[in-house]
Amino acid sequence: MKFKLLLAYISEFIRDGYYLAVFLLLPFIQKDIHLNLFQVGTFQTVVNLFVIIIALPTVTLLIKYGEIKLLFVSLLLYALGFLGFYFSHSYINLLLVFSIMGIGFAFYTPTSSHIRSTWFDKNTRGRDLGNLMAIGDIGKVLFSIFIGILAVVIGWRVSSFYIGVATGILFILLYFVYIKNEKKERNSIKSSEEKIEQFSYFHFLKQKKIFYALLCGNLDEGVNTPFYAFLPFLLLSKGVSITFIGEFTAIYYVGNIISRLIFGRLVDKIGDAKILIYLEISMAIFTFLITFLNSIFLICLCALILGIITEGTDPATSSMLAQALENIKNPHKVSGIRSIGNGLSRAIFPFILGLIATKAGIIYGFYVLAFMSLLPIIPAYIFLKEQN
């Protein structure tokens, strides 16, 4: 179990860090290969499409081979992806490389969801989930600093090559450790397989707690995604210097780490659904409030508070789903459904907000976002009633 948890923490650190690093390289790639913004945008679309499309096939592999092997496959694909960047000299080459990275991220997403739902003791689940997610945020902070410096000093190609080689070495080292624990891991996988019962993808609709836990997570993901994308534009519209946006991003991610640790522990003490309701109400209030502020200091303070609140909901929604799955002996498929739902939310909510912001302005866009923040409260309240 110790090796499994170690691999889970390393995978969360690398996945979150690499996902951010890949897109931080885009300005360097665009300048070097002379890409237009439409081509740059297609790279993120390709990655997110794979996360949606491969979710259900990944569940089949998850059931057959177990979490450990899929984590290794993801790690190997990351290594191949970064090495692929080094040899890419055209838009088509880059599309192939981003597809490889997208498949790696796609394999990890349902696997991570399954790990969060089944690997942690229910008495300390909130704290453990908060710790796991905080590790991912540390990866974001470190890689956002590291990749930027490295790309400037030695170039994006050489940086990608070194990251790919380092990831490959890490893969080999961890695999050797895994081989030593192979017998123990096989027993774990067999035990997991023995629990599998007839549980279809649509069976969750009959399970109210599962349905409402999934709905909470999907709606919350939908609200958080456009917030990350549009907050810098709101800050710019309020007069915040563009040079400060980069600094604010690092502060924002540090707030994320603190948020995971604090609210993960509060989930254990107060309850996941209650924490989610409190946070969504707070998010709506501060989102509405920030549109009226004119002081740069207060705007940045309010934005930082919002950053803490948005990430604080993750341990709550993950704990709710884990609680709903406690008596389900085949939770793998639910992880796939969650991944698809989150992927669709990440696609739909930013589109809606972007459309409103374009037609009516960024301020009105944030009015709508404040209203959207209240949407997860409805299923969370029903979940709480079912829980009692």
C-alpha positions in Angstrom: 0.0 0.0 0.0 2.9 2.4 0.7 4.2 2.0 -2.8 0.7 2.5 -4.2 0.4 5.8 -2.3 3.9 6.9 -3.3 3.1 6.3 -6.9 -0.2 8.1 -6.5 1.5 11.2 -5.1 4.2 11.2 -7.7 1.7 10.8 -10.5 -0.5 13.7 -9.2 2.6 15.9 -8.9 3.8 15.1 -12.4 0.4 15.1 -14.1 -0.6 18.6 -12.8 2.9 20.0 -13.3 3.2 18.6 -16.8 -0.2 19.6 -17.9 0.6 23.2 -17.0 4.2 23.0 -18.4 2.9 21.8 -21.8 0.8 24.9 -22.3 3.4 27.2 -20.8 5.7 26.1 -23.7 3.2 27.2 -26.3 4.4 30.9 -26.6 7.9 29.6 -27.3 6.6 27.0 -29.8 4.4 29.5 -31.5 7.2 31.9 -32.0 9.7 29.3 -33.2 7.4 27.4 -35.7 5.3 30.5 -36.7 1.9 29.2 -35.7 -1.3 31.2 -35.7 -3.5 31.4 -32.6 -6.1 29.1 -34.1 -3.4 26.4 -34.5 -2.3 27.0 -30.9 -5.9 26.7 -29.7 -6.3 23.3 -31.5 -3.6 21.8 -29.3 -5.7 22.3 -26.1 -8.8 21.1 -27.9 -7.0 17.9 -29.0 -5.8 17.2 -25.4 -9.3 17.7 -23.9 -11.0 15.7 -26.7 -8.8 12.7 -25.8 -9.7 13.1 -22.2 -13.4 12.8 -23.1 -13.1 10.1 -25.9 -10.8 7.7 -24.1 -12.6 7.9 -20.7 -14.7 4.8 -21.2 -12.1 2.6 -22.9 -9.7 3.6 -20.0 -12.3 2.2 -17.6 -12.2 -1.2 -19.4 -8.4 -1.2 -19.1 -8.6 -0.1 -15.5 -10.9 -3.0 -14.6 -8.6 -5.5 -16.5 -5.1 -4.3 -15.5 -5.6 -2.1 -12.4 -4.6 1.4 -11.4 -0.8 0.8 -11.0 -0.2 -0.3 -14.6 -2.3 2.6 -16.0 -0.3 5.1 -14.0 2.9 3.6 -15.5 1.4 3.9 -19.0 0.6 7.6 -18.4 4.1 8.2 -17.2 5.6 6.5 -20.3 3.4 8.6 -22.6 4.5 11.8 -20.9 8.1 10.9 -21.5 7.4 10.1 -25.2 5.5 13.3 -25.6 8.2 15.6 -24.2 10.8 13.7 -26.3 8.5 14.2 -29.3 8.5 18.0 -28.8 12.3 17.9 -29.4 11.9 16.4 -32.8 8.8 18.4 -33.9 9.3 21.0 -36.6 5.8 21.5 -38.0 2.2 21.9 -37.0 1.3 18.3 -38.0 4.2 16.9 -35.9 3.0 18.9 -32.9 -0.6 17.7 -33.3 0.8 14.1 -33.1 2.8 15.0 -30.0 -0.1 16.7 -28.3 -2.2 13.6 -29.1 0.3 11.4 -27.3 0.3 13.8 -24.3 -3.5 13.9 -24.5 -3.8 10.1 -24.3 -1.4 10.1 -21.3 -3.6 12.7 -19.5 -6.7 10.8 -20.6 -5.5 7.5 -19.1 -4.7 9.3 -15.9 -8.0 11.2 -15.4 -10.4 8.2 -14.7 -7.5 6.4 -12.9 -7.0 9.3 -10.6 -10.8 9.6 -10.0 -10.9 5.9 -9.0 -7.9 6.3 -6.7 -9.5 9.3 -5.0 -12.8 7.3 -4.5 -11.4 4.1 -3.2 -7.9 4.3 -1.7 -8.4 6.4 1.4 -9.9 5.6 4.8 -13.3 7.3 5.2 -12.3 8.8 8.6 -9.4 10.8 7.2 -10.6 11.0 3.6 -10.9 14.8 3.4 -7.4 15.3 4.8 -5.8 12.7 2.5 -7.5 14.0 -0.5 -6.5 17.5 0.4 -2.9 16.4 0.7 -3.0 14.5 -2.6 -4.4 17.5 -4.5 -2.0 19.9 -2.7 0.9 17.8 -4.1 -0.5 18.4 -7.6 -0.7 22.1 -6.9 3.0 22.1 -5.7 3.8 20.5 -9.1 2.0 23.4 -10.8 3.9 26.0 -8.8 7.3 24.4 -9.3 6.9 23.7 -13.0 5.4 27.1 -13.8 8.7 28.6 -12.5 11.0 25.8 -13.7 9.8 25.5 -17.3 9.7 29.2 -17.9 13.3 29.7 -16.8 14.5 26.6 -18.5 12.9 27.5 -21.8 14.4 31.0 -21.8 17.9 29.7 -20.8 18.3 26.6 -23.1 15.3 26.8 -25.4 12.0 24.9 -25.4 13.3 22.0 -27.5 16.2 21.1 -25.2 14.1 21.7 -22.2 11.5 19.2 -23.5 14.2 16.7 -24.3 15.7 16.9 -20.7 12.2 16.6 -19.2 11.4 13.6 -21.4 14.7 11.8 -20.5 14.2 12.6 -16.8 10.6 11.2 -17.0 11.9 8.1 -18.7 14.5 7.5 -16.0 11.9 8.0 -13.3 9.6 5.5 -15.1 12.4 2.8 -15.1 13.3 3.4 -11.4 9.7 3.2 -10.3 9.1 0.1 -12.5 12.0 -1.7 -10.8 10.5 -0.9 -7.4 7.1 -2.1 -8.7 8.7 -5.4 -9.8 9.9 -6.0 -6.3 6.3 -5.4 -5.0 4.7 -7.3 -8.0 3.3 -10.2 -5.9 1.7 -7.8 -3.5 0.3 -5.7 -6.3 -1.1 -8.7 -8.1 -2.9 -9.8 -5.0 -4.4 -6.3 -4.8 -5.5 -6.4 -8.4 -7.0 -9.8 -8.0 -8.9 -8.6 -4.9 -10.2 -5.7 -6.9 -11.3 -8.0 -9.7 -13.2 -10.3 -7.3 -15.4 -7.3 -6.2 -16.7 -6.7 -9.7 -20.5 -7.1 -10.0 -23.0 -6.2 -12.7 -22.9 -2.5 -12.7 -23.7 -0.7 -16.0 -22.8 2.8 -16.9 -26.4 3.9 -16.5 -27.0 2.1 -13.2 -25.7 5.1 -11.3 -28.9 7.0 -12.3 -30.8 4.7 -9.9 -28.3 5.4 -7.1 -29.3 8.9 -5.9 -26.2 9.6 -3.9 -23.9 8.7 -6.8 -25.9 10.7 -9.2 -26.0 13.8 -7.0 -22.3 13.5 -6.1 -21.4 13.3 -9.8 -23.6 16.2 -10.6 -22.0 18.3 -7.9 -18.5 17.5 -9.2 -19.5 18.2 -12.8 -21.2 21.5 -12.1 -18.4 22.6 -9.8 -15.8 21.8 -12.5 -17.8 23.7 -15.0 -17.8 26.8 -12.8 -14.1 26.7 -11.9 -12.9 26.2 -15.4 -14.0 29.6 -16.9 -13.0 31.3 -13.7 -9.3 30.4 -14.3 -9.5 31.5 -17.9 -11.4 34.8 -17.5 -10.1 36.2 -14.2 -7.0 37.7 -15.8 -9.2 39.6 -18.3 -11.3 41.0 -15.4 -8.1 42.1 -13.6 -6.9 43.8 -16.8 -10.2 45.6 -17.2 -9.8 46.9 -13.7 -6.4 48.4 -14.5 -4.1 45.7 -13.1 -0.8 45.7 -15.0 -0.3 42.9 -17.4 3.2 42.3 -15.9 1.5 41.5 -12.6 -0.7 38.8 -14.0 2.2 36.3 -14.1 3.1 37.1 -10.5 -0.5 36.8 -9.5 -0.6 33.3 -11.1 2.1 32.0 -8.8 0.4 33.6 -5.8 -2.9 32.0 -6.9 -1.4 28.5 -7.0 0.2 29.0 -3.6 -3.4 29.8 -2.4 -4.5 26.6 -4.1 -2.1 24.6 -2.0 -3.3 26.2 1.3 -6.9 25.7 0.2 -6.5 22.0 -0.4 -4.9 21.4 3.0 -7.3 23.5 5.0 -10.6 22.5 3.4 -9.6 18.8 3.1 -9.3 18.7 6.9 -12.6 20.7 7.4 -14.3 18.1 5.2 -13.5 15.4 7.9 -14.8 17.7 10.7 -17.8 19.4 9.2 -18.9 17.2 6.3 -18.2 17.3 2.6 -21.7 18.4 1.3 -21.9 21.2 4.0 -18.4 22.5 3.1 -19.3 22.5 -0.6 -22.5 24.5 0.0 -20.6 27.1 2.2 -17.9 27.4 -0.4 -20.2 27.8 -3.4 -22.2 30.5 -1.6 -18.9 32.3 -0.7 -17.8 31.9 -4.3 -20.9 33.6 -5.6 -20.6 36.5 -3.1 -16.9 37.2 -3.9 -17.4 36.8 -7.6 -20.2 39.4 -7.5 -18.2 41.6 -5.2 -15.1 41.7 -7.3 -17.0 43.4 -10.1 -17.6 46.5 -8.0 -14.1 46.9 -6.6 -11.8 49.6 -7.9 -8.9 49.4 -5.6 -6.1 47.3 -7.1 -5.2 45.9 -3.7 -8.8 44.9 -2.9 -9.3 43.4 -6.3 -6.2 41.2 -6.0 -7.1 40.2 -2.4 -10.6 39.3 -3.5 -9.3 37.4 -6.5 -6.8 35.5 -4.3 -9.7 34.6 -1.9 -11.7 33.3 -4.9 -8.7 31.2 -5.9 -8.6 29.6 -2.5 -12.4 29.0 -2.5 -12.5 27.5 -6.0 -9.8 24.9 -5.2 -11.3 24.2 -1.8 -14.3 22.6 -3.4 -12.3 19.7 -4.9 -11.7 17.7 -1.7 -15.4 18.1 -0.9 -16.7 16.8 -4.3 -14.2 14.0 -4.3 -15.1 13.0 -0.8 -18.8 13.1 -1.6 -18.3 10.6 -4.5 -16.1 8.4 -2.4 -18.8 8.3 0.3 -21.5 7.5 -2.3 -19.3 4.6 -3.7 -18.6 2.9 -0.3 -21.0 0.1 -0.9 -20.4 -0.2 -4.7 -18.1 -3.1 -5.6 -17.4 -1.9 -9.1 -16.7 1.8 -9.0 -14.4 1.9 -12.0 -17.2 2.8 -14.5 -18.3 5.7 -12.3 -14.8 7.2 -12.6 -15.2 7.1 -16.4 -18.6 8.8 -16.3 -17.2 11.5 -14.0 -14.3 12.1 -16.4 -16.7 12.5 -19.3 -19.0 14.8 -17.3 -16.1 17.0 -16.2 -14.8 17.1 -19.8 -18.2 18.3 -21.1 -18.5 20.9 -18.3 -15.0 22.2 -19.1 -16.1 22.6 -22.7 -19.7 24.1 -22.2 -19.3 26.5 -19.3 -16.4 28.5 -20.8 -18.2 28.7 -24.1 -21.3 30.2 -22.4 -19.3 32.7 -20.3 -17.1 33.6 -23.3 -20.2 34.3 -25.4 -21.8 36.5 -22.7 -18.5 38.3 -22.1 -18.1 39.0 -25.8 -21.6 40.3 -26.3 -22.2 42.2 -23.0 -18.7 42.6 -21.5 -16.5 40.8 -18.9 -18.4 42.4 -15.9 -21.7 40.9 -17.0 -19.9 37.6 -17.7 -18.9 37.6 -14.0 -22.5 38.3 -13.0 -23.5 35.1 -14.8 -20.5 33.3 -13.2 -21.7 34.3 -9.8 -25.1 32.8 -10.5 -23.5 29.6 -12.0 -21.6 29.2 -8.7 -24.9 28.5 -6.9 -25.8 25.7 -9.2 -23.9 22.9 -7.3 -25.8 23.8 -4.1 -29.0 22.2 -5.3 -27.6 18.6 -5.8 -25.4 19.1 -2.7 -28.4 19.9 -0.6 -30.3 16.8 -1.9 -27.1 14.7 -1.3 -27.1 16.0 2.3 -30.7 15.0 2.7 -30.0 11.5 1.3 -27.1 11.3 3.7 -29.3 12.0 6.7 
